[in-house]
Amino acid sequence: MADFDIGSIPQEQVAQLKSVFTLFDRSGCGSITDIVNEVDQDGNGSIEFEEFVQMIMIKLQRRTPTEETRGAFKVFDKDGDGYITRDELAASLVSMRIEATPEELDDMFKEADLDCDGRISYDDFVFMMASGKRYEARN
């Protein structure tokens, strides 16, 4: 594997990568060897695309809501009603010092509001987080 300086990646992106990694680190030991071995069907030590898809699907099927995910949802759900409104999303972005135009905010909200009911439910939020879709900050 080529050398890469993790320090060259923006902290926000490192945090996102870490959250994806922890989805697969079942034991919490900082290694994902167990799931890699489980899906490496041809035993070559590498994960091909089909095996990667299988790994994602296994994780999504086994997934149970975690306190971390609930906590992240609560950051956005300002009034605690179990839904994130467009205004709550906007306020959260401002508090995180993430700039977004009204159009970008609308796009983020529409993408996360899977059932198009004008609010983001916890299930919408979990699906969005699992999909890996992220928006870059323009600080």
C-alpha positions in Angstrom: 0.0 0.0 0.0 1.3 3.5 -0.8 2.3 5.8 2.0 -0.3 8.5 2.7 -0.2 11.2 5.3 -3.5 11.1 7.1 -2.7 14.6 8.3 -3.3 15.9 4.8 -7.0 15.1 5.0 -9.3 17.7 6.5 -10.4 16.8 10.0 -14.1 16.8 9.1 -13.4 14.2 6.3 -11.3 12.1 8.7 -14.2 12.1 11.2 -16.6 11.0 8.4 -14.2 8.2 7.4 -13.9 7.1 11.0 -17.6 6.9 11.4 -17.8 4.6 8.3 -14.9 2.5 9.6 -16.6 2.0 12.9 -19.6 0.6 11.1 -17.5 -2.4 10.2 -15.3 -2.6 13.3 -17.7 -5.0 15.1 -15.4 -5.7 18.1 -14.3 -2.1 18.5 -10.7 -3.2 18.4 -9.7 -0.9 15.5 -9.6 -3.6 12.9 -12.0 -4.9 10.3 -10.3 -8.2 9.5 -13.3 -10.3 10.7 -15.8 -8.8 8.3 -13.1 -8.7 5.5 -12.5 -12.4 6.0 -16.2 -13.1 6.0 -16.8 -11.5 2.6 -13.5 -12.3 0.9 -15.1 -15.2 -1.0 -12.2 -16.0 -3.2 -9.7 -15.8 -0.3 -7.3 -13.5 -2.1 -7.1 -11.1 0.8 -8.6 -8.3 -1.3 -12.2 -7.1 -1.5 -13.5 -6.8 -5.0 -16.6 -4.7 -5.8 -19.1 -7.5 -5.5 -17.6 -8.5 -2.1 -17.7 -4.8 -1.0 -21.4 -4.7 -1.8 -21.9 -7.8 0.1 -20.0 -6.4 3.1 -22.2 -3.2 3.0 -25.4 -5.3 2.8 -24.3 -7.5 5.7 -23.6 -4.5 7.8 -26.9 -2.8 7.0 -28.9 -6.0 7.7 -27.2 -6.4 11.1 -27.3 -2.8 12.0 -29.1 -1.7 15.1 -29.4 2.0 16.1 -26.5 3.0 18.2 -26.3 5.7 20.9 -23.8 7.5 18.7 -26.3 7.7 15.8 -29.1 8.7 18.2 -26.9 11.4 19.7 -26.0 12.7 16.2 -29.7 12.8 15.3 -30.5 14.8 18.5 -27.9 17.4 17.6 -30.1 18.3 14.6 -33.5 17.7 16.2 -33.4 20.9 18.2 -37.0 20.6 19.6 -36.7 16.9 20.4 -39.9 16.0 18.5 -38.2 13.1 16.6 -37.9 15.0 13.3 -35.5 17.4 11.7 -37.1 20.3 9.9 -35.4 22.4 7.3 -35.1 25.2 9.9 -33.4 22.9 12.4 -31.0 21.7 9.7 -30.2 25.3 8.8 -29.6 26.2 12.5 -27.4 23.1 13.0 -25.3 24.0 10.0 -24.8 27.6 11.3 -23.9 26.3 14.7 -21.3 24.0 13.1 -20.0 27.0 11.0 -20.9 25.2 7.8 -22.0 27.7 5.1 -24.7 26.6 2.7 -26.7 28.6 0.2 -30.5 28.3 0.4 -30.3 26.0 -2.7 -27.6 23.8 -1.2 -29.7 23.6 2.0 -32.8 22.6 0.0 -30.8 19.9 -1.9 -29.5 18.5 1.4 -32.9 18.4 2.9 -34.6 16.9 -0.1 -32.0 14.2 -0.4 -32.4 13.2 3.3 -36.2 13.5 3.4 -36.8 10.1 1.8 -40.6 10.0 2.2 -41.0 13.7 1.1 -43.1 14.6 4.1 -41.2 17.8 4.8 -39.2 16.5 7.7 -36.3 14.1 8.3 -37.2 11.2 10.5 -34.7 9.1 12.4 -35.0 6.4 9.8 -34.3 8.9 7.0 -31.3 10.1 9.0 -29.9 6.6 9.5 -30.3 5.7 5.8 -28.6 9.0 4.8 -25.7 8.3 7.1 -25.4 4.7 5.9 -25.5 5.9 2.2 -22.2 7.8 2.7 -23.5 10.9 1.0 -21.7 13.9 2.5 -21.6 17.6 1.7 -18.4 19.5 1.8 -18.1 22.6 4.0 -17.2 25.8 2.3 -15.7 27.6 5.3 
